[in-house]
Amino acid sequence: MYRESYFDGGLFSYIGHVLLATFITVLTFGICAPWGVCIMYNWKVKHTVIDGRRQYFDGTAMQLFGNWIKWWFFTIITFGIYVFWLNIKVTQWITKHTHFID
C-alpha cells in the first residue's frame, strides 16, 4: 500500500534554526559547530515524512563532537587526505541516528 511522502518544514522556522545554528558556531569560533549541525539535521528530519512515517533524529551534539575531534585528528595526521571521507562519515553518523516513529 502506497502512503504519501512529504516535507512540512516552513520558511520562518528554517530561518530561525539557521540563525541559531550560525550564531552558536560563529560565537564559539567553530568549536561548537557540531551543535549547529545537530540543530539543523534535527529540524530537517523532524519535518520529513517518508511513506507516511515521520522520522526523528536522536543524535546529540556531544556524540558528534567526539567524532568531530577524531575525524579532524585523522585529517591532520594524513595531511588532509582523510578530508575526502569526512562527508561520508558525517552522513553515516546522521543516518545511524535517524529513525522512524513507530
C-alpha positions in Angstrom: 0.0 0.0 0.0 1.4 3.4 -1.0 1.5 6.2 1.5 2.5 9.8 0.9 6.0 11.2 1.4 6.4 14.9 2.1 8.3 17.6 3.8 6.4 20.0 6.0 9.0 22.5 7.2 8.3 26.2 7.0 10.4 29.1 5.9 10.3 31.1 9.1 11.1 28.0 11.2 14.0 27.2 8.9 15.4 30.8 9.1 15.2 30.7 12.9 17.1 27.4 13.1 19.7 28.6 10.6 20.3 31.8 12.6 20.6 29.9 15.8 23.0 27.3 14.4 25.1 30.1 12.7 25.1 32.2 15.9 26.3 29.2 18.0 29.0 28.3 15.5 30.3 31.9 14.9 30.1 32.9 18.6 32.3 29.9 19.6 34.7 30.3 16.6 33.6 27.0 15.2 34.2 24.9 18.3 30.5 24.3 18.8 29.8 23.6 15.1 28.5 20.1 16.0 25.7 21.8 17.9 24.8 23.8 14.9 24.9 20.7 12.7 22.7 18.8 15.1 20.2 21.7 15.3 19.9 21.8 11.5 19.6 18.0 11.0 17.1 17.6 13.8 14.9 20.3 12.2 15.2 18.7 8.7 14.5 15.1 9.9 11.6 16.2 12.2 9.8 17.7 9.2 10.3 14.7 6.9 7.7 12.1 6.4 8.5 9.1 4.2 5.9 6.6 3.1 3.5 8.0 5.7 6.0 7.6 8.5 7.5 10.6 10.3 11.2 10.5 11.2 13.1 11.6 14.3 16.8 12.3 15.0 18.4 11.1 18.2 21.9 12.2 17.7 23.4 14.6 20.2 26.0 17.3 19.8 28.3 15.6 22.3 28.3 12.4 20.3 29.1 14.3 17.1 31.7 16.4 18.9 33.7 13.3 19.9 33.6 12.1 16.3 34.4 15.6 15.1 37.6 15.7 17.1 38.6 12.2 15.9 37.9 13.0 12.2 39.9 16.2 12.3 42.7 14.4 14.0 42.8 11.8 11.2 42.7 14.7 8.7 45.7 16.3 10.3 47.8 13.2 10.6 47.0 12.2 7.0 48.0 15.6 5.7 44.5 16.3 4.6 43.8 13.1 2.7 41.1 12.0 5.2 39.0 15.1 4.3 37.7 13.1 1.4 36.0 10.7 3.9 34.5 13.4 6.1 31.3 13.9 4.2 30.8 10.1 4.1 31.5 9.8 7.9 29.0 12.7 8.8 26.4 11.1 6.5 26.9 7.7 8.2 26.6 9.3 11.6 23.4 11.1 10.7 21.9 8.0 9.1 22.7 6.0 12.2 20.8 8.4 14.4 17.7 8.9 12.1 14.7 6.6 12.8 11.1 6.3 12.0 8.5 7.0 14.7 6.5 3.8 15.2 
